[in-house]
Amino acid sequence: MHDLINLLQVMVGLFGTIGTVLAVTHKYNKADYEAIIKELTAERDEFKKDYYKQKEKTEKLEEELRKR
């Protein structure tokens, strides 16, 4: 019975250690996530700019077609 309790304590300690390592690893990957978010935000802003330019061109062309 004593051996079973010791085995359970060792297993719980091992799981705790693995959990701590995963938490620390995830925390250090936060910088990577921030870089990805900044890159995606820049891409979004560029696409937004392109969309409004294209929309303006389309509206000008539609206006010219209405005049004809």
C-alpha positions in Angstrom: 0.0 0.0 0.0 2.9 2.3 0.9 4.4 1.7 -2.6 1.2 2.6 -4.3 1.0 5.9 -2.5 4.6 6.7 -3.4 3.9 5.8 -7.0 0.9 8.1 -7.1 2.9 10.9 -5.5 5.6 10.5 -8.1 3.1 10.5 -11.0 1.3 13.6 -9.7 4.7 15.3 -9.3 5.6 14.3 -12.9 2.3 15.6 -14.2 2.8 18.9 -12.4 6.2 19.3 -13.8 5.0 18.6 -17.3 2.2 21.1 -16.8 4.6 23.7 -15.6 6.9 23.2 -18.6 4.0 23.5 -21.0 2.8 26.7 -19.3 6.2 28.3 -19.5 6.7 27.2 -23.1 3.3 28.7 -24.0 4.2 32.0 -22.3 7.4 32.3 -24.3 5.5 31.7 -27.5 3.4 34.8 -26.8 6.0 37.0 -28.5 5.6 34.9 -31.6 1.8 35.4 -31.5 2.2 39.1 -31.1 4.4 39.3 -34.2 1.9 37.3 -36.2 -0.9 39.5 -35.0 1.0 42.7 -36.0 1.7 41.2 -39.5 -1.9 40.2 -40.0 -3.0 43.6 -38.9 -0.7 45.3 -41.4 -2.0 43.0 -44.2 -5.6 43.7 -43.2 -4.9 47.5 -43.4 -3.3 47.1 -46.8 -6.2 45.1 -48.1 -8.6 47.6 -46.7 -6.8 50.4 -48.5 -6.8 48.5 -51.8 -10.5 47.8 -51.4 -11.4 51.4 -51.0 -9.2 52.4 -53.9 -10.9 49.8 -56.1 -14.3 50.8 -54.8 -13.6 54.4 -55.8 -12.5 53.4 -59.3 -15.6 51.3 -59.7 -17.8 54.2 -58.6 -16.1 56.5 -61.1 -16.6 54.0 -63.9 -20.3 53.5 -62.9 -20.8 57.3 -62.9 -19.2 57.6 -66.4 -21.5 54.8 -67.7 -24.6 56.6 -66.3 -23.6 59.7 -68.1 -23.6 58.0 -71.5 
